[in-house]
Amino acid sequence: MTAALMASDGSYDPVISKLITSLKETENLSDEQDLGFLQNLLQSKELNALVNVHSKVAKINKDDRIAPLLSSSMQVLMEVLELLAPRCHISPQCKEIFHLLQTPHLQSLLLAHDAIAQKDFYPHLPDIPVEVDEDEETIKIVQLVKSNEPLCAGAQSAEPIVGATIKTDEETGKIIIARIMHGGAADRSGLIHVGDEVIEVNNINVEGKTPSDVLSILQNSEGTITFKLVPSDGKLDQRESKVRVRAYFNYEPEGDPYIPCKEAGLEFQRGDILHIVSQDDSYWWQARKEGEKTTRAGLIPSRALQERRILHERTQKESNGEVKTDNDDFDREMIATYEEVAKLYPRPGVFRPIVLIGAPGVGRNELKRRLVARDPEKYKSPVPYTTRPMRPGEVAGREYLFVTREKMEADIDAGKFIEHGEYKGHFYGTAADSVKTIVNAGCVCVLAPHYQALKSLRTAQLKPYIIHIRPPSFEELKKTRTKARARSTFDETNSRGFTDEEFNDMIKSDERINFLYGHFCDDEIENGDLTEAFEKLVTLANKCESEPLWAPAAWVQ
């Protein structure tokens, strides 16, 4: 019998050699045909190769078991993008990596990796049922360390206790947990849940007592507080949501007579990004300001509650004659409360249009002209349409695109213009296709439209970056315009300076724009000194091109 085939390292495979030796010892006891078959099989190259591969794989699995280093690679990627974004305009390598990390294939691969690393594919087995004697009531005892979290007295609605609120159940009259404040002591313990019935606090029975009585017990307690609770039938999901919103109004809990607890409220300003961690309550959401992950969440009015408040205020003002109700001054359908937002990352070769809005005469057209002149190949403005006759020295397609009144009226009716108006019997306007052409050409479209054009411009297709150009105070406005010998934009001949009345009209118009549309703006520039204002505009234009910025969530999906 021939010897067994040698392994890849030059030695006989020990398993095969042992089998062949055993066959030799039993040759006279075995059928000759079966023996020949086994001998040929054990000496085959294919079997020997398979045994070698099996041995190596078995050794790897035994000695160097493959395991994921982390299960949050997608989160790491997002953090890397945040770090790279400010450096993209400085380093070409950073810019290349920044765009590479945004490719769908790479992100999908990392998401799949995380799903496997977190074993999301494992079956979710139901909890083991616990047999409870129906005649016995389950009791849990929870100890919390008293902190400096808000404690307030008031009506029997909700009183904060170490990061939770209690109320009297209307049907049973029992004290129950009404709300768990995210990030508070009760939430961190994971032992107290909404709906739990409070039986005792520090060995004091609270049956028949009011929330204010319980509050007094807590205020007089020192150190550790012990709660005896009856668990609720079902535990509500206390996980934080991932919803982020931009606030469209200012909110001060101290001045809100309806908030359950002023000390538990979260103060914020219009434009702040809020992380809504819970929307379980129809009237009071829990939120924290974006980036403040270590703080306890606070109460803010829900969207529905704030809309009702705004409608009530409008009705009151309308009945008192304080506001007009025509569409120019008041959009009845627009109730600015919150808008869900997400980070919008720059895309290579596709730039967001820069839209400058502001009061007439504030200087937005001059800022637009300077930005285009700074880099005409990169920044471009669409040529407006008009129905007026061409004047001497004008070139069709340079200053204006000249069309007939019938043609422009038909296009306006068809919704082809993002803005249009009539001046001295002639129509003027900017076509939506003109903006899209500039964007599709890989350029930055710069617009300075009437503020009402935002209704047509602020879409998921264009994704504009909107900057509010604002005037300084009256004194500063008059000083800077006089020093620069600025010509009045209200005089068609531009042969005189601005009057005090025009300065006041500019400031009043700006306040009106800010009230109606200011919440739609991504940033604002005070145009006192024109040079400083232009430098800030350039900075914001670069920021829009290179950094991830908050935008309506619908634009990101």
C-alpha angles and dihedrals in degrees: 000000000000121000120262119267115271123248121248092266092056098261129109113261102252095216095052093042090053092050093050091049089053090052091052091054091053100040094115091048098049134075108262094226094051091045091053092050093051092045093053092045094051092047095049119116092226095058093044091052092049092051091051092050091047091051093051095047091047090051092050093049091047101044106021107029110190113236134162115262091215140357098216103066092135090056089051089051091054091049090050090051089053090053095045097046098079091048099049094094091050104045125039088203091056090048092051093049090044092057093040092056090054095058112119093228094056094044091048090051091052092046089053090048092052092047090054094042091052089046092233087159092066114107115256107232120205119252116269107261115245117217109224126185104246090217093057125073119221112235128191127194118210127186121200131178111241110245138182093267116134121286117184138174127219143102124350093270109095132334122188116240116180092322098327135085129221135201141175113264106238094217103040102024090227125137110251137175106261103179140005113214109224111242093016127121094266091050093048091051092056089207103097121069138183110272096028112140116232111224103165138009115198090344092307114126110232097192109135092010127122128236087256090057090052089048090055090053090052094047091053093048124097130203115341120029118203121206125192108203141179106221117240119248093249131022115228117225106263097184115127117253121231095228117132123188137183112230115232097193141039118257130195115180091200090065096044111098093189103054111112091230124008093202090056093053126107117227117213142163132230109278096029116134110232128196106219103210098175136019096173092118116070093216107026123046125192116233145155130201113268111268096023094102097151097057128090114260118252135212121262130172113268121242092256093050094047092048090054090050093050093048090050092050091048092051091050093049093045091051089050092047092242096129137034120234101207117118094249094062103024130030105204092196095053113087108167112209116124134340122202110238140184136184112279110205122208116258121217111255094001114096128189115241114251111227121194116196128177147123119305110274096018092115105253093132091052091050089050091050092051093048092051091046091052092065113000092180092057105031118052137168124210117249109247125232124236139176096210120106119267114263126221111281094021121121121211109248094019106073096009144352104239117215137161121269091242092053094048094046090052092049091048090053089049091055095243095135124077088199136005140163144168125247124178092343097311131103123233126184151144119241121224091225090059090060093046091050092057093047093047089052090062095252133124110253112216118199135179102186134161108281092245088066088076088083088066099032102048097081137130089245096059101026094197125200103226122205123186111217106208133189121237123235118306093259093049092043093053093043097050095043092048092048092049091045089232116190120229114259088204090067111074091209093050087218099134142043128254119284124226089249090056091050090053091046089052092053093046091048090050091053090051092049090048092051095048103034109006092104090062092060121101093203143348137224125202106220103209102120105030094210093053091044091052092049089054090048090054090049092051092046090055091045091053090052099046110026134066107247135188112263137159108299090233089065092058099047 
